[in-house]
Amino acid sequence: MAACSGIITQLMQVAKNTLNHVSFEDIAALAAGDMRAVDDLIVKSLESDVTLVSQVSEYIVMS
């Protein structure tokens, strides 16, 4: 029974260390798909036969 307790303690420590080392890149990766969808929506919403409007929409998405 004591060996089981030791394993649980080790697993809890690994989980704690993992949570303490979440990077900004990890968080950004979670939102990447949603951000692409927003960019696509902006581009679609700003589609225009007027070249300048299309260029401005590209600048917005690229920023």
C-alpha positions in Angstrom: 0.0 0.0 0.0 2.9 2.4 0.7 4.3 1.9 -2.8 0.9 3.0 -4.2 1.0 6.1 -2.1 4.5 6.9 -3.4 3.4 6.6 -7.0 0.4 8.9 -6.4 2.6 11.4 -4.7 5.0 11.3 -7.7 2.1 11.7 -10.2 0.7 14.6 -8.3 4.1 16.3 -8.3 4.5 15.8 -12.1 1.0 17.3 -12.6 1.9 20.3 -10.4 5.1 20.9 -12.3 3.4 20.6 -15.6 0.8 23.2 -14.6 3.5 25.6 -13.5 5.3 25.4 -16.8 2.5 26.2 -19.3 4.0 28.7 -21.8 2.3 31.5 -23.7 2.9 29.4 -26.9 0.9 26.6 -25.3 -2.0 28.9 -24.6 -1.8 30.6 -28.0 -1.9 27.1 -29.7 -5.2 26.5 -28.0 -6.7 29.6 -29.6 -5.0 29.3 -33.0 -8.0 27.7 -34.8 -10.4 30.3 -33.5 -8.0 33.1 -34.4 -7.8 31.7 -38.0 -11.6 31.6 -38.1 -11.8 35.2 -37.1 -9.2 36.2 -39.7 -11.2 34.4 -42.4 -14.4 36.1 -41.3 -12.8 39.5 -41.5 -11.4 38.8 -44.9 -14.8 37.5 -46.1 -16.7 40.4 -44.6 -14.4 43.0 -46.3 -14.4 41.4 -49.7 -14.8 44.1 -52.3 -14.3 44.8 -56.0 -12.5 48.0 -54.8 -8.8 47.1 -54.6 -8.0 49.4 -51.7 -10.7 47.9 -49.5 -9.3 44.4 -50.1 -5.8 45.6 -49.3 -6.9 47.3 -46.1 -8.6 44.0 -45.0 -5.4 42.1 -45.7 -3.5 44.6 -43.5 -6.0 44.2 -40.7 -5.7 40.4 -40.8 -1.9 40.5 -41.0 -1.6 42.8 -37.9 
